[in-house]
Amino acid sequence: MRLRWARLAQMVRWLLALILLTAALAACQTEEATPSAKFPVGSRVRFVGDTESIILYIDCGSVINKIAGVANMDDAAVTLDRKYCDGRWWYQVQVPALKDEDWKGIGWAAEENLKAK
C-alpha cells in the first residue's frame, strides 16, 4: 500500500511539472510570431494620432496601467527601449520638452502613436 501511494505521489509531481512547463511555454512568444518593430532603440520619433495628445504609461501595455504623463502631437522623442506586449510593440521614450525637476519625460507609447522624425 505504501508503494502505491509513493507511485501516486510521484505521478502527481510529474503531472504538475508537465502542466507548469506547458504553461511556461505557452506564455513564451517566439521571434517568428512577433512582428518586426519599426524603430530601433535610439531612434528619433514624433507623436502622431487622431487626438491632440498621447498618454505615456509607466510600463508597456494599456490594461490597468498607470499614466506617466501626456505628450502633445508632433512632440519629439527618443526611443530608449522597446517591448512586445498586448499584441503590439511599445516603446519607452523620452520627451525632452516634457522633462522637468519632477519627471524625466520618460514613458511608454504604442508603436502606432509614433512616426520617424
DSSP file (Angstrom, degrees, kcal/mol; ACC not computed):
  #  RESIDUE AA STRUCTURE BP1 BP2  ACC     N-H-->O    O-->H-N    N-H-->O    O-->H-N    TCO  KAPPA ALPHA  PHI   PSI    X-CA   Y-CA   Z-CA
    1    1 A M     >        0   0    0      0, 0.0     4,-1.9     0, 0.0     5,-0.2   0.000 360.0 360.0 360.0 -40.4    0.0    0.0    0.0
    2    2 A R  H  >  +     0   0    0      1,-0.2     4,-2.0     2,-0.2     5,-0.1   0.902 360.0  51.1 -63.0 -41.4    2.8    2.4    0.9
    3    3 A L  H  > S+     0   0    0      1,-0.2     4,-2.4     2,-0.2    -1,-0.2   0.873 106.7  55.2 -62.7 -38.4    4.5    1.8   -2.5
    4    4 A R  H  > S+     0   0    0      1,-0.2     4,-2.3     2,-0.2    -1,-0.2   0.919 108.8  46.4 -62.0 -44.7    1.2    2.5   -4.2
    5    5 A W  H  X S+     0   0    0     -4,-1.9     4,-2.6     2,-0.2    -1,-0.2   0.871 110.6  53.4 -66.6 -36.7    0.9    5.9   -2.5
    6    6 A A  H  X S+     0   0    0     -4,-2.0     4,-2.2     2,-0.2    -2,-0.2   0.916 110.3  46.9 -63.9 -43.1    4.5    6.7   -3.4
    7    7 A R  H  X S+     0   0    0     -4,-2.4     4,-2.5     2,-0.2    -2,-0.2   0.911 112.4  50.1 -64.4 -41.9    3.9    6.0   -7.0
    8    8 A L  H  X S+     0   0    0     -4,-2.3     4,-2.3     2,-0.2    -2,-0.2   0.912 110.4  50.0 -62.7 -42.8    0.7    8.1   -7.0
    9    9 A A  H  X S+     0   0    0     -4,-2.6     4,-2.2     1,-0.2    -1,-0.2   0.900 111.2  49.1 -63.0 -40.9    2.6   11.0   -5.4
   10   10 A Q  H  X S+     0   0    0     -4,-2.2     4,-2.5     2,-0.2    -2,-0.2   0.904 109.8  51.3 -66.3 -40.7    5.4   10.8   -8.0
   11   11 A M  H  X S+     0   0    0     -4,-2.5     4,-2.4     1,-0.2    -2,-0.2   0.903 109.6  50.4 -61.8 -40.8    2.8   10.7  -10.8
   12   12 A V  H  X S+     0   0    0     -4,-2.3     4,-2.6     2,-0.2    -2,-0.2   0.913 109.8  50.6 -64.1 -42.5    1.1   13.8   -9.4
   13   13 A R  H  X S+     0   0    0     -4,-2.2     4,-2.4     2,-0.2    -2,-0.2   0.924 112.0  47.3 -60.6 -44.7    4.5   15.6   -9.2
   14   14 A W  H  X S+     0   0    0     -4,-2.5     4,-2.4     2,-0.2    -2,-0.2   0.900 111.7  50.8 -63.4 -40.7    5.3   14.7  -12.8
   15   15 A L  H  X S+     0   0    0     -4,-2.4     4,-2.4     2,-0.2    -2,-0.2   0.921 111.1  47.7 -63.7 -44.2    1.8   15.9  -13.9
   16   16 A L  H  X S+     0   0    0     -4,-2.6     4,-2.6     2,-0.2    -2,-0.2   0.905 111.5  50.9 -63.2 -41.3    2.2   19.2  -12.1
   17   17 A A  H  X S+     0   0    0     -4,-2.4     4,-2.4     1,-0.2    -2,-0.2   0.906 110.8  49.1 -62.3 -41.3    5.7   19.6  -13.6
   18   18 A L  H  X S+     0   0    0     -4,-2.4     4,-2.5     2,-0.2    -2,-0.2   0.903 111.2  49.3 -64.6 -42.1    4.2   19.0  -17.1
   19   19 A I  H  X S+     0   0    0     -4,-2.4     4,-2.4     2,-0.2    -2,-0.2   0.928 112.5  47.5 -63.4 -45.3    1.4   21.4  -16.5
   20   20 A L  H  X S+     0   0    0     -4,-2.6     4,-2.3     2,-0.2    -2,-0.2   0.901 112.5  49.3 -63.8 -41.0    3.8   24.1  -15.3
   21   21 A L  H  X S+     0   0    0     -4,-2.4     4,-2.5     2,-0.2     5,-0.2   0.917 111.1  49.6 -63.9 -43.7    6.1   23.5  -18.3
   22   22 A T  H  X S+     0   0    0     -4,-2.5     4,-2.2     1,-0.2    -2,-0.2   0.911 111.7  48.6 -61.2 -43.5    3.2   23.7  -20.7
   23   23 A A  H  X S+     0   0    0     -4,-2.4     4,-1.7     2,-0.2    -1,-0.2   0.902 111.4  50.0 -64.4 -41.0    2.0   27.0  -19.2
   24   24 A A  H  X S+     0   0    0     -4,-2.3     4,-1.2     1,-0.2    -2,-0.2   0.910 112.3  46.8 -65.0 -42.2    5.5   28.5  -19.3
   25   25 A L  H  < S+     0   0    0     -4,-2.5    -1,-0.2     1,-0.2    -2,-0.2   0.862 110.2  53.0 -68.6 -35.2    6.0   27.5  -23.0
   26   26 A A  H  < S+     0   0    0     -4,-2.2    -1,-0.2     1,-0.2    -2,-0.2   0.846 106.9  53.2 -67.7 -32.8    2.6   28.8  -23.9
   27   27 A A  H  < S+     0   0    0     -4,-1.7    -1,-0.2    -5,-0.2    -2,-0.2   0.785  93.6  87.3 -73.4 -26.8    3.4   32.2  -22.3
   28   28 A C     <  -     0   0    0     -4,-1.2     2,-0.5    -5,-0.1    -3,-0.0  -0.466  66.8-153.2 -73.5 144.0    6.6   32.5  -24.3
   29   29 A Q        -     0   0    0     -2,-0.1    -3,-0.1     3,-0.0    -2,-0.1  -0.980  13.1-133.7-121.0 124.8    6.3   34.1  -27.7
   30   30 A T    >>  -     0   0    0     -2,-0.5     4,-0.9     1,-0.1     3,-0.6  -0.293  21.3-114.8 -73.9 159.5    8.8   33.2  -30.4
   31   31 A E  G >4 S+     0   0    0      1,-0.2     3,-0.5     2,-0.2    -1,-0.1   0.846 115.9  60.2 -60.5 -34.3   10.6   35.7  -32.5
   32   32 A E  G 34 S+     0   0    0      1,-0.2    -1,-0.2     3,-0.0    -3,-0.0   0.845 105.2  48.1 -64.2 -32.0    8.8   34.3  -35.6
   33   33 A A  G <4 S+     0   0    0     -3,-0.6    -1,-0.2     2,-0.1    -2,-0.2   0.658  97.2  83.8 -82.7 -15.8    5.4   35.1  -34.1
   34   34 A T  S << S-     0   0    0     -4,-0.9     3,-0.1    -3,-0.5    54,-0.0  -0.771  81.2-127.6 -91.6 125.3    6.4   38.6  -33.2
   35   35 A P        -     0   0    0      0, 0.0     2,-0.1     0, 0.0    -2,-0.1  -0.285  38.4 -87.4 -65.6 157.4    6.0   41.2  -35.9
   36   36 A S        -     0   0    0      1,-0.1     2,-0.2     2,-0.0    53,-0.1  -0.364  40.7-120.4 -66.2 141.7    9.0   43.4  -36.7
   37   37 A A        -     0   0    0      1,-0.1    -1,-0.1    -3,-0.1    47,-0.0  -0.596  11.4-144.2 -80.3 145.1    9.4   46.5  -34.7
   38   38 A K  S    S+     0   0    0     -2,-0.2    -1,-0.1     1,-0.1    -2,-0.0   0.837  79.9  45.6 -77.2 -34.4    9.5   49.8  -36.7
   39   39 A F  S    S-     0   0    0      4,-0.1    -1,-0.1    77,-0.0     2,-0.1  -0.931  70.6-142.5-122.1 128.4   12.0   51.7  -34.6
   40   40 A P    >   -     0   0    0      0, 0.0     3,-1.7     0, 0.0    39,-0.2  -0.446  46.5 -82.5 -75.8 160.5   15.4   50.6  -33.2
   41   41 A V  T 3  S+     0   0    0      1,-0.2    39,-0.2    -2,-0.1    41,-0.0  -0.414 120.3  35.9 -60.8 136.7   16.4   51.8  -29.8
   42   42 A G  T 3  S+     0   0    0     37,-2.3    -1,-0.2     1,-0.3    38,-0.1   0.387  85.1 143.7  96.8  -1.1   17.9   55.3  -30.1
   43   43 A S    <   -     0   0    0     -3,-1.7    36,-2.4    35,-0.1     2,-0.6  -0.390  51.1-127.5 -71.2 146.9   15.5   56.4  -32.9
   44   44 A R  E     +A   78   0A   0     34,-0.2    73,-2.4    -2,-0.1     2,-0.3  -0.862  42.5 165.5 -93.1 125.1   14.2   59.9  -33.1
   45   45 A V  E     -AB  77 116A   0     32,-2.7    32,-2.7    -2,-0.6     2,-0.3  -0.809  26.6-147.3-133.0 170.7   10.5   59.9  -33.3
   46   46 A R  E     -AB  76 115A   0     69,-2.4    69,-2.2    -2,-0.3     2,-0.3  -0.942  30.0-101.4-136.7 162.1    7.5   62.2  -33.0
   47   47 A F  E     + B   0 114A   0     28,-1.3    27,-2.4    25,-0.3     2,-0.3  -0.652  40.3 173.2 -89.0 138.5    3.9   61.5  -31.8
   48   48 A V        +     0   0    0     65,-1.9     2,-0.3    -2,-0.3     4,-0.0  -0.926  15.9 108.8-136.5 160.8    1.1   61.1  -34.3
   49   49 A G  S    S-     0   0    0     -2,-0.3    64,-0.1     1,-0.1     5,-0.1  -0.949  71.8 -73.0 158.5-174.5   -2.6   60.1  -34.0
   50   50 A D  S    S+     0   0    0     -2,-0.3     2,-0.2     3,-0.1    -1,-0.1   0.435 104.0  64.7 -91.1  -1.0   -6.2   61.2  -34.2
   51   51 A T  S    S-     0   0    0      2,-0.1    -2,-0.0     1,-0.1     3,-0.0  -0.645  87.9-112.2-116.8 174.4   -6.1   63.1  -30.9
   52   52 A E  S    S+     0   0    0     -2,-0.2    21,-2.0     1,-0.1     2,-0.3   0.724  97.0  22.2 -78.3 -21.7   -4.3   66.2  -29.6
   53   53 A S  E     -C   72   0A   0     19,-0.2     2,-0.4    -5,-0.0    19,-0.2  -0.953  65.5-137.4-145.5 162.6   -2.3   64.3  -27.2
   54   54 A I  E     -C   71   0A   0     17,-3.1    17,-3.0    -2,-0.3     2,-0.4  -0.973  23.0-127.0-123.1 134.2   -0.9   60.8  -26.4
   55   55 A I  E     -C   70   0A   0     -2,-0.4     2,-0.5    15,-0.2    15,-0.2  -0.665  18.3-150.7 -80.9 131.5   -0.9   59.2  -23.0
   56   56 A L  E     -C   69   0A   0     13,-3.2    12,-3.2    -2,-0.4    13,-1.7  -0.892  15.8-149.3-101.0 132.8    2.5   57.9  -21.9
   57   57 A Y  E     -CD  67 108A   0     51,-2.4    51,-2.5    -2,-0.5    10,-0.2  -0.603  22.0-122.8-103.6 161.6    2.3   54.9  -19.5
   58   58 A I  S    S+     0   0    0      8,-2.6     2,-0.3    -2,-0.2     9,-0.1   0.831  97.9   9.3 -69.3 -33.1    4.6   53.8  -16.7
   59   59 A D  S    S-     0   0    0      7,-0.3    49,-0.2     2,-0.2    -1,-0.1  -0.898  96.8 -78.3-140.4 169.1    5.1   50.4  -18.4
   60   60 A C  S    S+     0   0    0     -2,-0.3    26,-0.1    30,-0.1    24,-0.1  -0.290  90.7  48.8 -69.2 156.9    4.2   48.8  -21.7
   61   61 A G  S    S-     0   0    0     24,-0.2    -2,-0.2     1,-0.1    47,-0.1  -0.001  71.2-123.6  93.3 157.0    0.6   47.7  -22.4
   62   62 A S  S >  S+     0   0    0      2,-0.1     2,-0.7    -5,-0.1     3,-0.6   0.425  70.5 110.8-118.0  -0.1   -2.6   49.6  -21.7
   63   63 A V  T 3  S-     0   0    0      1,-0.3    23,-0.0     0, 0.0     0, 0.0  -0.684 103.6 -25.5 -83.7 117.4   -4.5   47.3  -19.4
   64   64 A I  T 3  S+     0   0    0     -2,-0.7     2,-0.4     1,-0.2    -1,-0.3   0.934  97.1 157.6  45.8  61.4   -4.8   48.8  -16.0
   65   65 A N    <   -     0   0    0     -3,-0.6     2,-0.2    -7,-0.0    -1,-0.2  -0.911  42.3-118.4-118.5 141.8   -1.6   50.8  -16.4
   66   66 A K        -     0   0    0     -2,-0.4    -8,-2.6     1,-0.1     2,-0.4  -0.536  29.5-117.0 -79.8 144.2   -0.6   54.0  -14.6
   67   67 A I  E     -C   57   0A   0    -10,-0.2   -10,-0.3    -2,-0.2     3,-0.1  -0.663  24.5-175.0 -83.8 130.5   -0.2   57.2  -16.6
   68   68 A A  E     -     0   0A   0    -12,-3.2     2,-0.3    -2,-0.4   -11,-0.2   0.802  62.4 -55.8 -89.7 -35.6    3.3   58.6  -16.6
   69   69 A G  E     -C   56   0A   0    -13,-1.7   -13,-3.2    36,-0.1     2,-0.4  -0.974  51.6 -92.0 176.2-174.3    2.4   61.8  -18.5
   70   70 A V  E     -C   55   0A   0     -2,-0.3     2,-0.3   -15,-0.2   -15,-0.2  -0.993  26.7-159.5-131.4 129.9    0.9   63.2  -21.6
   71   71 A A  E     -C   54   0A   0    -17,-3.0   -17,-3.1    -2,-0.4     2,-0.2  -0.811  17.1-128.3-105.8 149.1    2.7   64.1  -24.9
   72   72 A N  E >   -C   53   0A   0     -2,-0.3     3,-2.0   -19,-0.2   -25,-0.3  -0.579  38.5 -83.9 -91.1 157.1    1.4   66.5  -27.5
   73   73 A M  T 3  S+     0   0    0    -21,-2.0   -25,-0.2     1,-0.3    -1,-0.1  -0.323 116.2  17.9 -57.9 142.4    1.1   65.7  -31.2
   74   74 A D  T 3  S+     0   0    0    -27,-2.4    -1,-0.3     1,-0.3     2,-0.1   0.407  85.9 146.9  71.1   1.4    4.4   66.4  -33.0
   75   75 A D    <   -     0   0    0     -3,-2.0   -28,-1.3     1,-0.1    -1,-0.3  -0.454  49.2-123.1 -60.8 138.9    6.4   66.4  -29.8
   76   76 A A  E     +A   46   0A   0    -30,-0.2    21,-0.4    -3,-0.1     2,-0.3  -0.592  37.7 169.8 -84.3 148.4    9.9   65.0  -30.5
   77   77 A A  E     -A   45   0A   0    -32,-2.7   -32,-2.7    -2,-0.2     2,-0.4  -0.956  28.3-132.8-150.5 166.2   11.1   61.9  -28.5
   78   78 A V  E     -AE  44  94A   0     16,-1.8    16,-2.1    -2,-0.3     2,-0.4  -0.990  27.1-122.0-124.1 134.0   13.9   59.4  -28.5
   79   79 A T  E     + E   0  93A   0    -36,-2.4   -37,-2.3    -2,-0.4    14,-0.3  -0.617  30.2 174.2 -77.9 130.7   13.3   55.6  -28.1
   80   80 A L  E     -     0   0A   0     12,-4.0     2,-0.3     1,-0.4    13,-0.2   0.689  65.2 -10.2-104.9 -28.3   15.1   54.2  -25.0
   81   81 A D  E     - E   0  92A   0     11,-1.2    11,-2.3   -41,-0.1    -1,-0.4  -0.960  58.9-148.5-161.3 166.9   13.7   50.6  -25.0
   82   82 A R  E     - E   0  91A   0     -2,-0.3     2,-0.3     9,-0.2     9,-0.2  -0.994  10.8-179.2-148.6 149.6   11.0   48.5  -26.7
   83   83 A K  E     - E   0  90A   0      7,-2.4     7,-3.0    -2,-0.3     2,-0.7  -0.989  25.6-131.4-144.6 149.0    8.9   45.6  -25.7
   84   84 A Y  E     + E   0  89A   0     -2,-0.3     2,-0.3     5,-0.2     5,-0.2  -0.910  48.6 140.7-102.1 110.7    6.2   43.5  -27.4
   85   85 A C  E >   + E   0  88A   0      3,-2.1     3,-1.2    -2,-0.7   -24,-0.2  -0.991  54.1  22.3-149.2 155.6    3.2   43.2  -25.2
   86   86 A D  T 3  S-     0   0    0     -2,-0.3    -1,-0.1     1,-0.2     3,-0.1   0.790 130.0 -60.4  57.1  30.4   -0.6   43.2  -25.5
   87   87 A G  T 3  S+     0   0    0      1,-0.2     2,-0.3    -3,-0.1    -1,-0.2   0.645 120.8  67.5  78.2  15.7   -0.2   42.2  -29.2
   88   88 A R  E <  S-E   85   0A   0     -3,-1.2    -3,-2.1    -5,-0.0     2,-0.3  -0.984  85.7 -89.1-157.2 166.4    1.8   45.2  -30.3
   89   89 A W  E     -E   84   0A   0     -2,-0.3    22,-2.6    -5,-0.2     2,-0.4  -0.617  35.7-167.5 -81.9 137.2    5.2   47.0  -29.9
   90   90 A W  E     -EF  83 110A   0     -7,-3.0    -7,-2.4    -2,-0.3     2,-0.4  -0.954   5.2-153.7-122.2 144.1    5.6   49.5  -27.2
   91   91 A Y  E     -EF  82 109A   0     18,-2.9    18,-2.4    -2,-0.4     2,-0.7  -0.963  13.7-138.0-122.8 133.0    8.5   52.0  -26.9
   92   92 A Q  E     -EF  81 108A   0    -11,-2.3   -12,-4.0    -2,-0.4   -11,-1.2  -0.799  38.6-177.0 -82.7 122.9    9.9   53.6  -23.8
   93   93 A V  E     -EF  79 107A   0     14,-3.4    14,-2.1    -2,-0.7     2,-0.5  -0.871  26.6-143.9-124.0 153.6   10.5   57.2  -25.0
   94   94 A Q  E     -EF  78 106A   0    -16,-2.1   -16,-1.8    -2,-0.3    12,-0.2  -0.984  11.2-160.3-116.6 128.5   12.0   60.3  -23.5
   95   95 A V    >>  -     0   0    0     10,-3.0     3,-1.8    -2,-0.5     4,-0.6  -0.895   2.1-163.1-108.8 102.1   10.3   63.6  -24.5
   96   96 A P  G >4 S+     0   0    0      0, 0.0     3,-1.0     0, 0.0    -1,-0.2   0.836  87.9  60.7 -55.7 -35.1   12.8   66.4  -23.8
   97   97 A A  G 34 S+     0   0    0    -21,-0.4     8,-0.1     1,-0.2   -20,-0.1   0.729 107.1  46.6 -65.6 -20.8   10.0   69.0  -24.0
   98   98 A L  G <4 S+     0   0    0     -3,-1.8     7,-0.3     7,-0.1    -1,-0.2   0.499  84.5 115.9 -99.0  -5.6    8.3   67.4  -21.0
   99   99 A K    <<  +     0   0    0     -3,-1.0     2,-0.2    -4,-0.6     5,-0.2  -0.448  34.3 147.7 -70.6 131.7   11.3   67.0  -18.8
  100  100 A D        -     0   0    0      3,-3.1     3,-0.1    -2,-0.2    -2,-0.1  -0.821  63.7 -79.7-146.2-171.6   11.3   68.9  -15.5
  101  101 A E  S    S+     0   0    0     -2,-0.2     3,-0.1     1,-0.2    -2,-0.1   0.738 128.0  42.7 -70.6 -20.2   12.5   68.5  -12.0
  102  102 A D  S    S+     0   0    0      1,-0.2     2,-0.4     2,-0.0    -1,-0.2   0.715 122.0  30.1 -94.8 -24.2    9.7   66.2  -11.0
  103  103 A W        -     0   0    0     -5,-0.1    -3,-3.1    -3,-0.1    -1,-0.2  -1.000  60.8-146.3-142.0 136.3    9.6   64.0  -14.2
  104  104 A K        -     0   0    0     -2,-0.4    -5,-0.2    -5,-0.2     3,-0.1   0.402  49.8-112.1 -82.2   3.3   12.3   62.9  -16.6
  105  105 A G  S    S+     0   0    0     -7,-0.3   -10,-3.0     1,-0.2     2,-0.4   0.766  72.3 139.7  72.9  25.2    9.8   63.0  -19.5
  106  106 A I  E     + F   0  94A   0    -12,-0.2     2,-0.3    -8,-0.1    -1,-0.2  -0.878  14.6 129.4-109.6 133.3   10.0   59.2  -19.8
  107  107 A G  E     - F   0  93A   0    -14,-2.1   -14,-3.4    -2,-0.4     2,-0.4  -0.956  52.1 -91.7-163.7 177.6    7.1   56.9  -20.6
  108  108 A W  E     -DF  57  92A   0    -51,-2.5   -51,-2.4    -2,-0.3     2,-0.3  -0.862  35.8-178.4-106.1 135.4    5.8   54.1  -22.8
  109  109 A A  E     - F   0  91A   0    -18,-2.4   -18,-2.9    -2,-0.4     2,-0.1  -0.973  30.5-108.2-131.5 146.6    3.9   54.7  -26.0
  110  110 A A  E >   - F   0  90A   0     -2,-0.3     3,-1.9   -20,-0.2   -20,-0.2  -0.416  30.7-117.1 -71.7 148.7    2.4   52.3  -28.5
  111  111 A E  G >  S+     0   0    0    -22,-2.6     3,-2.1     1,-0.3    -1,-0.1   0.841 111.3  63.3 -55.9 -37.8    4.1   52.0  -31.9
  112  112 A E  G 3  S+     0   0    0      1,-0.3    -1,-0.3   -23,-0.3   -22,-0.1   0.662  98.5  57.3 -66.8 -12.4    1.0   53.2  -33.8
  113  113 A N  G <  S+     0   0    0     -3,-1.9   -65,-1.9   -66,-0.1     2,-0.3   0.306  98.9  75.6 -96.9   8.4    1.4   56.6  -32.0
  114  114 A L  E <   -B   47   0A   0     -3,-2.1     2,-0.3   -67,-0.2   -67,-0.2  -0.914  53.2-177.5-123.5 148.4    5.0   57.1  -33.2
  115  115 A K  E     -B   46   0A   0    -69,-2.2   -69,-2.4    -2,-0.3    -3,-0.0  -0.991  39.0 -96.1-140.0 145.6    6.4   58.2  -36.5
  116  116 A A  E      B   45   0A   0     -2,-0.3   -71,-0.3   -71,-0.2   -77,-0.0  -0.344 360.0 360.0 -60.9 139.5   10.1   58.5  -37.6
  117  117 A K              0   0    0    -73,-2.4   -72,-0.2   -40,-0.1    -1,-0.2   0.457 360.0 360.0 -84.6 360.0   11.2   62.1  -37.3
